[in-house]
């Protein structure tokens, strides 16, 4: 099974998504849409493909035994996702510059995923957000946060989430993905700082950690300016009227 080979390779190398800024350092999040029921009794986004299941990783090969499935995130996953992010990233995760591009916004349609373990518990999360590159610039996606339960961080779940997210973004017609993270981890997915030199985040960040992946060749050619939020806005919650 090809994807399992990726998982085994990552675990054998001792690589964890928690090494990157997207998982190991503060990143913020927002609520997700509720959708129709799917695997594990949670919903499946109408824009997402069916869940991706992964078989057992044999402990005889020196890896962590277990199984997980990647599904579209739903409102039922939100409490567990938030708890996982708190465990993986700590209390300052909402202060990163990426949060300025997510605050008050919904993830890009069909691009919020969770990994469920064999018991149905949330063991990993990744989401992508709509942005534009500079004032009136071209559209792109910002990936993050990517996080995996720290107790199983070497099981290949982060790599599987990344590959699934990239594949879905391409399938839905997006042209480029950006993130802030460690190049040694993300370069194997095709990310680099090669085309981000004229781009900037809206707050403090380390310039060499702003990475990008073109899904369409030339999508980032001559791209410049500060990233700006472009995603669907969250609906304001109405407060109950006083008696």
Residue frames as qw, qx, qy, qz and C-alpha x, y, z in Angstrom:
[[0.000, 0.891, 0.454, 0.000, 0.00, 0.00, 0.00],
 [0.504, 0.524, -0.025, 0.686, 1.83, 3.06, -1.29],
 [0.223, -0.804, 0.065, -0.548, 0.80, 5.60, 1.36],
 [0.843, -0.537, 0.029, 0.016, 1.71, 3.22, 4.16],
 [0.802, 0.176, -0.045, 0.569, 5.20, 3.09, 2.66],
 [0.124, 0.703, -0.086, 0.695, 5.42, 6.85, 3.18],
 [0.621, -0.704, 0.041, -0.343, 4.29, 6.44, 6.78],
 [0.937, -0.245, 0.002, 0.249, 6.82, 3.71, 7.51],
 [0.616, 0.420, -0.064, 0.663, 9.59, 5.74, 5.87],
 [0.118, -0.764, 0.093, -0.628, 8.81, 8.83, 7.95],
 [0.771, -0.605, 0.073, -0.185, 8.62, 6.89, 11.20],
 [0.923, -0.007, -0.033, 0.384, 11.83, 5.01, 10.41],
 [0.437, 0.516, -0.102, 0.730, 13.60, 8.34, 9.89],
 [0.381, -0.451, -0.531, 0.608, 12.26, 9.57, 13.21],
 [0.040, 0.172, 0.173, 0.969, 10.68, 12.60, 11.55],
 [0.025, -0.594, -0.735, 0.326, 7.72, 14.25, 13.20],
 [0.126, 0.728, 0.369, 0.564, 5.50, 17.06, 11.93],
 [0.453, -0.853, -0.216, 0.139, 5.98, 18.58, 15.37],
 [0.623, -0.195, 0.125, 0.747, 9.45, 19.64, 14.22],
 [0.219, 0.431, 0.371, 0.793, 7.88, 22.33, 12.04],
 [0.083, -0.003, 0.276, -0.958, 6.40, 25.65, 13.11],
 [0.528, -0.188, -0.411, -0.719, 3.00, 24.62, 11.82],
 [0.773, -0.338, -0.519, -0.134, 2.76, 21.92, 14.48],
 [0.681, -0.187, -0.472, 0.528, 5.38, 22.54, 17.12],
 [0.180, -0.100, -0.226, 0.952, 4.83, 26.26, 17.71],
 [0.264, 0.478, 0.536, -0.644, 1.75, 28.42, 18.29],
 [0.083, -0.118, -0.630, -0.763, -0.87, 28.45, 15.56],
 [0.393, 0.155, 0.426, -0.800, -4.51, 29.53, 15.87],
 [0.027, 0.232, 0.929, 0.287, -7.72, 27.92, 14.73],
 [0.409, 0.046, 0.076, -0.908, -11.42, 28.61, 14.18],
 [0.652, 0.157, 0.628, -0.396, -14.71, 26.69, 14.11],
 [0.028, -0.093, 0.830, 0.549, -15.63, 24.40, 11.22],
 [0.593, -0.005, -0.226, -0.773, -18.91, 23.78, 9.42],
 [0.566, -0.007, 0.775, -0.283, -21.21, 20.97, 10.48],
 [0.450, 0.295, -0.587, -0.605, -22.05, 18.60, 7.62],
 [0.882, -0.061, -0.224, -0.411, -23.73, 15.27, 6.96],
 [0.739, -0.478, 0.467, -0.087, -22.81, 12.22, 8.97],
 [0.642, 0.551, -0.529, -0.061, -19.91, 10.09, 7.80],
 [0.747, 0.058, -0.609, 0.262, -17.34, 7.63, 9.22],
 [0.354, -0.044, -0.618, 0.701, -16.94, 7.49, 13.00],
 [0.132, -0.739, -0.638, 0.172, -20.33, 9.22, 13.35],
 [0.136, -0.614, 0.006, 0.778, -18.92, 12.58, 12.20],
 [0.548, 0.749, 0.201, -0.313, -19.67, 14.58, 9.09],
 [0.620, 0.021, 0.475, 0.624, -18.05, 14.68, 5.68],
 [0.094, 0.576, -0.077, -0.808, -17.66, 17.92, 3.75],
 [0.719, 0.576, 0.343, -0.181, -19.59, 18.02, 0.51],
 [0.414, 0.845, -0.321, -0.110, -16.45, 19.27, -1.24],
 [0.261, -0.600, 0.756, -0.009, -14.14, 16.63, 0.15],
 [0.599, 0.208, -0.733, -0.246, -13.33, 13.19, -1.18],
 [0.871, -0.385, -0.260, -0.159, -14.22, 10.07, 0.85],
 [0.516, -0.762, 0.390, -0.040, -12.07, 9.40, 3.89],
 [0.589, 0.539, -0.600, 0.062, -8.67, 7.83, 3.36],
 [0.868, -0.461, 0.132, -0.132, -8.02, 4.74, 5.47],
 [0.289, 0.657, -0.684, 0.133, -4.58, 3.45, 6.41],
 [0.896, -0.148, -0.413, -0.062, -3.79, -0.08, 7.49],
 [0.745, -0.650, 0.082, 0.127, -1.84, -1.31, 10.48],
 [0.330, 0.768, -0.519, 0.180, 1.85, -0.48, 10.72],
 [0.917, -0.146, -0.364, 0.070, 3.54, -3.63, 11.89],
 [0.447, -0.840, 0.301, -0.059, 5.53, -3.38, 15.14],
 [0.905, -0.098, 0.292, 0.294, 7.76, -6.13, 13.79],
 [0.588, 0.585, 0.115, 0.546, 9.19, -3.54, 11.40],
 [0.455, -0.146, -0.287, 0.831, 10.12, -1.29, 14.30],
 [0.110, -0.359, -0.202, -0.905, 7.18, 1.09, 13.87],
 [0.322, 0.024, 0.546, -0.773, 4.20, 2.11, 15.96],
 [0.022, 0.305, 0.930, 0.203, 1.28, -0.30, 15.60],
 [0.217, 0.514, 0.449, -0.698, -2.09, 1.23, 14.82],
 [0.269, 0.446, 0.671, 0.527, -4.45, 2.42, 12.14],
 [0.056, 0.537, 0.263, -0.800, -5.97, 5.77, 11.28],
 [0.358, 0.587, 0.628, 0.365, -8.25, 7.38, 8.73],
 [0.110, -0.177, 0.026, 0.978, -8.23, 10.90, 7.34],
 [0.106, 0.669, 0.729, 0.103, -11.67, 12.50, 7.08],
 [0.036, 0.614, 0.156, 0.773, -13.15, 15.92, 6.44],
 [0.146, -0.092, -0.613, 0.771, -13.31, 17.87, 9.69],
 [0.287, -0.626, -0.554, -0.468, -16.75, 18.65, 11.09],
 [0.326, -0.672, 0.170, -0.643, -18.18, 20.54, 14.05],
 [0.913, -0.381, -0.094, -0.112, -18.16, 17.29, 16.02],
 [0.831, 0.126, -0.208, 0.501, -14.34, 17.24, 15.79],
 [0.109, 0.815, -0.112, 0.558, -13.79, 20.80, 17.03],
 [0.603, -0.744, 0.203, -0.204, -13.46, 20.16, 20.81],
 [0.921, -0.179, 0.216, 0.269, -11.01, 17.30, 20.28],
 [0.623, 0.569, 0.047, 0.535, -9.09, 19.29, 17.69],
 [0.106, -0.878, 0.147, -0.443, -8.75, 22.27, 20.02],
 [0.772, -0.584, 0.249, -0.035, -7.56, 20.03, 22.87],
 [0.893, 0.135, 0.162, 0.397, -5.01, 18.39, 20.56],
 [0.393, 0.735, -0.031, 0.551, -3.68, 21.79, 19.44],
 [0.413, -0.839, 0.201, -0.292, -3.35, 22.90, 23.06],
 [0.887, -0.353, 0.259, 0.147, -1.33, 19.77, 23.87],
 [0.810, 0.294, 0.201, 0.465, 0.86, 20.00, 20.80],
 [0.382, 0.622, 0.081, 0.679, 1.47, 23.74, 20.65],
 [0.369, -0.239, -0.466, 0.768, 0.93, 25.25, 24.07],
 [0.004, 0.754, 0.529, -0.388, -0.99, 28.29, 25.27],
 [0.045, -0.641, 0.162, 0.749, 0.66, 30.84, 22.95],
 [0.437, 0.184, 0.762, 0.441, -0.46, 29.19, 19.73],
 [0.238, 0.815, 0.525, 0.050, -2.98, 31.93, 18.95],
 [0.168, -0.877, 0.060, 0.445, -0.34, 34.68, 18.87],
 [0.552, -0.066, 0.555, 0.618, 1.43, 33.70, 15.64],
 [0.149, 0.381, -0.241, -0.880, 1.24, 36.00, 12.63],
 [0.133, -0.124, -0.876, -0.447, -0.64, 33.28, 10.74],
 [0.016, -0.513, -0.784, 0.350, -3.52, 33.72, 13.16],
 [0.131, 0.498, 0.047, -0.856, -4.12, 37.21, 11.76],
 [0.292, 0.199, -0.640, -0.683, -5.01, 35.57, 8.45],
 [0.292, -0.224, -0.924, -0.102, -7.35, 33.04, 10.07],
 [0.021, 0.284, 0.620, -0.731, -9.10, 35.04, 12.77],
 [0.433, 0.455, 0.270, -0.730, -12.80, 35.39, 12.02],
 [0.484, 0.421, -0.544, -0.541, -12.52, 33.23, 8.89],
 [0.933, 0.008, 0.295, -0.204, -13.53, 29.75, 7.83],
 [0.487, -0.307, 0.698, 0.427, -11.04, 27.30, 6.32],
 [0.296, 0.319, -0.555, -0.708, -11.05, 27.05, 2.55],
 [0.832, 0.082, 0.080, -0.543, -14.03, 25.02, 1.35],
 [0.977, 0.148, -0.138, -0.071, -13.30, 21.28, 1.56],
 [0.598, 0.490, -0.466, 0.430, -9.78, 21.74, 2.98],
 [0.371, -0.568, 0.522, -0.517, -10.02, 20.98, 6.70],
 [0.805, 0.069, -0.580, -0.105, -9.04, 17.44, 7.71],
 [0.525, -0.584, 0.525, -0.327, -8.56, 15.33, 10.81],
 [0.485, 0.229, -0.844, -0.023, -6.99, 11.94, 11.36],
 [0.771, -0.391, 0.165, -0.475, -8.99, 9.51, 13.50],
 [0.040, -0.383, 0.919, -0.079, -7.36, 6.54, 15.17],
 [0.307, -0.118, -0.918, -0.224, -8.96, 3.10, 15.33],
 [0.104, -0.439, -0.762, 0.465, -11.10, 4.15, 18.29],
 [0.109, 0.808, 0.491, 0.307, -12.40, 7.24, 16.47],
 [0.379, -0.786, -0.108, 0.476, -10.34, 9.72, 18.52],
 [0.411, 0.903, -0.071, 0.107, -8.81, 12.74, 16.75],
 [0.812, -0.347, 0.146, 0.445, -5.06, 12.14, 16.45],
 [0.418, -0.115, 0.306, 0.847, -4.09, 14.78, 13.89],
 [0.259, 0.839, 0.406, -0.254, -5.33, 17.92, 12.17],
 [0.335, -0.124, 0.344, 0.868, -4.52, 20.14, 9.20],
 [0.298, 0.802, 0.479, -0.196, -6.42, 23.03, 7.61],
 [0.409, 0.114, 0.336, 0.841, -5.86, 25.40, 4.70],
 [0.040, 0.756, 0.386, -0.527, -7.06, 28.99, 4.38],
 [0.486, 0.700, 0.344, 0.396, -7.80, 31.34, 1.49],
 [0.317, -0.682, 0.025, 0.658, -5.43, 34.31, 1.15],
 [0.572, 0.796, 0.102, 0.169, -4.42, 36.79, -1.53],
 [0.723, -0.128, 0.029, 0.679, -0.84, 37.78, -2.27],
 [0.210, -0.086, 0.055, 0.972, -0.67, 41.52, -1.77],
 [0.324, 0.471, 0.310, -0.760, -3.33, 44.15, -2.33],
 [0.693, 0.529, -0.018, -0.490, -5.61, 42.85, -5.07],
 [0.012, 0.518, -0.825, -0.224, -3.13, 40.05, -5.72],
 [0.616, 0.086, -0.700, -0.350, -3.59, 36.51, -6.93],
 [0.805, -0.421, 0.107, -0.405, -5.29, 33.90, -4.70],
 [0.436, 0.343, -0.809, 0.195, -3.41, 31.20, -2.79],
 [0.795, -0.483, -0.337, -0.145, -3.77, 28.96, 0.25],
 [0.049, -0.633, 0.618, -0.464, -2.10, 29.20, 3.66],
 [0.776, -0.133, -0.616, -0.039, -1.58, 25.83, 5.33],
 [0.245, 0.171, -0.679, 0.670, -1.79, 25.46, 9.09],
 [0.285, -0.640, 0.705, -0.110, -1.86, 24.42, 11.72],
 [0.792, 0.152, -0.583, -0.095, -0.57, 20.91, 11.13],
 [0.310, -0.519, 0.639, -0.477, -0.48, 18.99, 14.42],
 [0.731, -0.028, -0.673, -0.111, -0.37, 15.43, 15.66],
 [0.758, -0.631, -0.023, -0.163, -1.03, 14.06, 19.13],
 [0.033, 0.779, -0.608, 0.150, 2.43, 14.23, 20.79],
 [0.685, -0.308, 0.637, -0.171, 2.08, 10.69, 22.13],
 [0.795, 0.257, 0.530, 0.148, 2.01, 9.27, 18.57],
 [0.197, 0.872, -0.145, -0.425, 3.94, 11.90, 16.68],
 [0.082, -0.516, 0.761, 0.384, 6.25, 9.42, 14.89],
 [0.600, 0.227, 0.760, -0.105, 3.50, 7.27, 13.33],
 [0.245, 0.091, 0.639, 0.724, 3.51, 9.12, 9.98],
 [0.132, 0.734, 0.649, -0.155, 0.16, 10.82, 10.55],
 [0.025, -0.774, 0.031, 0.632, 1.54, 14.29, 9.87],
 [0.118, -0.291, 0.691, 0.651, 3.01, 13.23, 6.53],
 [0.143, 0.394, 0.881, 0.218, -0.21, 11.52, 5.52],
 [0.071, 0.812, 0.439, -0.378, -2.23, 14.63, 6.41],
 [0.064, -0.640, 0.307, 0.701, 0.14, 16.82, 4.38],
 [0.125, -0.059, 0.824, 0.550, -0.04, 14.60, 1.31],
 [0.114, 0.583, 0.804, 0.014, -3.82, 14.38, 1.53],
 [0.017, 0.812, 0.239, -0.532, -4.20, 18.15, 1.95],
 [0.075, -0.491, 0.494, 0.714, -1.93, 18.90, -1.02],
 [0.135, 0.166, 0.894, 0.395, -3.73, 16.38, -3.22],
 [0.084, 0.708, 0.685, -0.148, -7.14, 17.80, -2.32],
 [0.026, -0.747, 0.003, 0.664, -6.00, 21.40, -2.85],
 [0.067, -0.273, 0.683, 0.674, -4.80, 20.48, -6.33],
 [0.105, 0.375, 0.901, 0.194, -8.01, 18.57, -7.07],
 [0.040, 0.792, 0.522, -0.314, -10.09, 21.59, -6.09],
 [0.473, 0.743, 0.248, 0.404, -8.17, 23.79, -8.52],
 [0.327, -0.919, 0.082, 0.207, -5.94, 25.84, -6.21],
 [0.635, 0.715, -0.205, 0.207, -2.69, 27.11, -7.68],
 [0.404, 0.466, -0.551, 0.562, -0.31, 27.52, -4.72],
 [0.714, -0.626, -0.314, 0.011, 0.10, 26.76, -1.01],
 [0.214, 0.642, -0.438, 0.592, 2.17, 28.76, 1.49],
 [0.768, -0.563, -0.303, 0.040, 3.13, 28.01, 5.08],
 [0.040, -0.810, 0.477, -0.339, 5.54, 29.08, 7.80],
 [0.943, -0.297, 0.139, -0.060, 7.69, 26.18, 8.93],
 [0.461, -0.592, 0.593, 0.291, 11.01, 24.35, 8.89],
 [0.557, 0.584, -0.432, -0.401, 12.31, 23.72, 5.38],
 [0.043, 0.350, -0.936, -0.002, 14.07, 20.44, 6.35],
 [0.409, 0.213, 0.823, -0.332, 10.66, 18.95, 7.16],
 [0.540, 0.623, 0.340, -0.452, 8.49, 20.51, 4.46],
 [0.185, 0.602, -0.554, -0.544, 10.88, 20.34, 1.49],
 [0.190, -0.040, 0.966, 0.171, 10.03, 16.66, 0.92],
 [0.366, 0.617, 0.662, -0.219, 6.49, 17.78, 0.09],
 [0.467, 0.547, 0.395, 0.572, 7.88, 20.26, -2.45],
 [0.160, -0.970, -0.180, 0.009, 7.89, 23.43, -0.31],
 [0.651, 0.010, -0.045, 0.758, 10.77, 25.91, -0.47],
 [0.121, -0.788, -0.183, 0.576, 11.56, 29.60, 0.03],
 [0.473, 0.067, 0.504, 0.719, 12.62, 29.94, -3.60],
 [0.049, 0.499, 0.501, 0.706, 9.59, 32.03, -4.63],
 [0.367, -0.789, -0.490, 0.054, 8.64, 33.77, -1.39],
 [0.518, -0.094, -0.128, 0.841, 11.38, 36.41, -1.25],
 [0.043, -0.231, -0.148, -0.961, 9.02, 39.21, -2.27],
 [0.549, -0.536, -0.515, -0.382, 6.14, 38.00, -0.09],
 [0.058, 0.284, -0.603, 0.743, 5.55, 38.79, 3.60],
 [0.340, -0.499, -0.790, 0.104, 3.36, 37.76, 6.51],
 [0.149, -0.801, -0.225, -0.535, 1.24, 40.41, 8.28],
 [0.576, -0.795, 0.131, -0.140, 3.13, 40.15, 11.58],
 [0.203, -0.707, 0.677, 0.023, 6.47, 39.03, 13.09],
 [0.979, 0.125, 0.157, -0.038, 7.91, 35.93, 11.41],
 [0.476, -0.493, 0.569, 0.454, 11.21, 34.48, 10.25],
 [0.500, 0.619, -0.245, -0.554, 11.50, 35.24, 6.56],
 [0.188, 0.396, -0.868, -0.232, 13.45, 32.09, 5.68],
 [0.240, 0.121, 0.928, -0.257, 10.59, 29.99, 7.10],
 [0.575, 0.503, 0.180, -0.620, 7.98, 31.36, 4.68],
 [0.276, -0.145, 0.875, 0.371, 7.74, 28.49, 2.22],
 [0.618, 0.411, 0.036, -0.669, 5.60, 27.82, -0.82],
 [0.439, 0.041, 0.864, 0.243, 4.55, 25.04, -3.19],
 [0.400, 0.318, -0.301, -0.805, 3.25, 25.73, -6.68],
 [0.621, 0.219, 0.733, -0.170, 0.41, 23.40, -7.67],
 [0.619, 0.736, 0.262, 0.076, 0.27, 25.15, -11.03],
 [0.670, -0.020, 0.131, 0.731, 3.59, 26.01, -12.67],
 [0.220, 0.350, 0.155, 0.897, 4.25, 29.73, -12.59],
 [0.336, -0.757, -0.541, -0.147, 1.51, 30.46, -10.05],
 [0.484, -0.779, -0.129, 0.378, 3.95, 32.42, -7.88],
 [0.585, 0.266, 0.195, 0.741, 5.99, 34.03, -10.63],
 [0.128, 0.392, 0.002, 0.911, 6.69, 37.66, -9.66],
 [0.490, -0.696, -0.508, -0.134, 4.34, 37.36, -6.66],
 [0.319, 0.191, -0.379, 0.847, 4.87, 40.13, -4.13],
 [0.383, -0.519, -0.047, -0.763, 3.24, 41.88, -1.21],
 [0.220, -0.199, 0.766, -0.570, 1.87, 40.99, 2.21],
 [0.203, -0.266, -0.924, -0.183, -0.52, 38.08, 2.51],
 [0.372, -0.091, 0.199, -0.902, -4.10, 39.12, 3.24],
 [0.351, 0.191, 0.871, -0.287, -7.06, 37.08, 4.45],
 [0.359, 0.126, -0.455, -0.805, -9.61, 36.23, 1.77],
 [0.133, -0.149, -0.980, 0.002, -11.56, 33.36, 3.27],
 [0.399, -0.582, -0.546, -0.452, -15.25, 33.09, 4.10],
 [0.115, -0.424, 0.446, -0.780, -16.07, 35.02, 7.24],
 [0.187, -0.260, -0.901, 0.293, -17.51, 33.35, 10.31],
 [0.287, -0.669, -0.438, -0.528, -21.05, 34.37, 11.11],
 [0.055, -0.370, 0.484, -0.791, -21.30, 36.54, 14.19],
 [0.300, -0.338, -0.878, 0.157, -23.02, 34.81, 17.07],
 [0.290, -0.606, -0.210, -0.711, -26.17, 36.55, 18.22],
 [0.082, 0.074, -0.729, 0.675, -26.37, 37.27, 21.93],
 [0.186, -0.566, -0.802, -0.035, -29.70, 36.48, 23.66],
 [0.111, -0.620, -0.118, -0.768, -31.88, 39.49, 24.29],
 [0.045, 0.057, -0.687, 0.723, -32.25, 40.64, 27.88],
 [0.147, -0.555, -0.818, -0.028, -35.61, 39.91, 29.48]]
